[in-house]
Amino acid sequence: MTKQASRPLALLTQDERARVLRYHFVADAKMSLASHLLKHWVVSKYCNVPWWDTKLSADKNGKPVFKDTAGRQPVVFNVSHQAGLVALVAAHGYDTANGGDSSKVDIGVDIVCVNEREQRDLRMIRTEGWARFVDMHADVFGRSEAAYLKTGLATRPAYAALGTEDEKRSYKLRAFYTLWCLREAYVKMTGEALLAEWLGDLMFEGFEPPEPGAAFAQSEDDDPRQIIREHDVVFKGGKVDDANICIRSLGPHYMTCTAVRTPERKQDALGWHLGPFKFLAMDEIMAAGEATAT
């Protein structure tokens, strides 16, 4: 990969190149490469700094951050990758009274691919049952979420309208990955890892999966079938009312979820429109990096 990807690798620091090249599978290395490049790209673009000045550090939870010479964070971001795609969300210039510092914005993103392991998942569901499949992953869900996956989904009108057992299994599996995507984006927004002690106290209630999209794109329109913005989230018994969460279909198999909050002024983030993701080609990122790196 060193020869084939010499051009993009040249835009990374020595440490970042080492992180990319230690992956055994080329597909994983490519996603890691794109993730590193995107972080530098978003900082260079929105902070108006040369590529080699986009030096990233880690916050107290290990998340990468960029601080300017005054110690401010003009842009905050989060990255996720799955099955060949890399997603990045960012907030820029939030606190205009403090030079555009955005450190008081919490932001998280996740991307999932329902069919990446679909054959394996469906085979397990057929042979061992849906309840067993859910129980195998119950330790990363909230206390009531596993029960809802096992029994509550069957009460949803969309599930009742399905005709075949294969359709029902596929619906359940899509709901499983919907919950995974929602939780991952929320937890990443908080800045804590998926091993946080409070994971069992976070619950998404009554959720349904967004319908698959026909085209590999995301709609600008608020199509309630493919875009879900309203969520019943409970944390330690209380309703979560300060997080703006949007989960969207991306084509027939992928879903993206963005979660954002502004804890000191919650209405700010709640009023933001979380639109569709824009596609960015690797060539465009490299061209931008090379233009400012020289």
Secondary structure as UniProt FT lines:
FT   TURN            2..5
FT   HELIX           6..9
FT   TURN            10..11
FT   HELIX           14..21
FT   HELIX           26..47
FT   HELIX           51..53
FT   STRAND          56..58
FT   TURN            60..61
FT   STRAND          64..66
FT   TURN            69..70
FT   STRAND          75..82
FT   TURN            83..84
FT   STRAND          85..92
FT   HELIX           96..98
FT   TURN            99..100
FT   TURN            103..104
FT   STRAND          106..113
FT   TURN            114..117
FT   HELIX           118..128
FT   HELIX           130..135
FT   TURN            136..137
FT   HELIX           138..140
FT   TURN            143..144
FT   HELIX           145..147
FT   HELIX           148..152
FT   HELIX           153..155
FT   HELIX           157..160
FT   HELIX           165..190
FT   TURN            194..195
FT   TURN            197..198
FT   HELIX           199..201
FT   STRAND          202..205
FT   TURN            224..226
FT   STRAND          227..228
FT   STRAND          232..235
FT   TURN            236..237
FT   STRAND          238..239
FT   STRAND          244..250
FT   TURN            251..253
FT   STRAND          254..261
FT   TURN            263..264
FT   HELIX           266..270
FT   HELIX           282..293
//
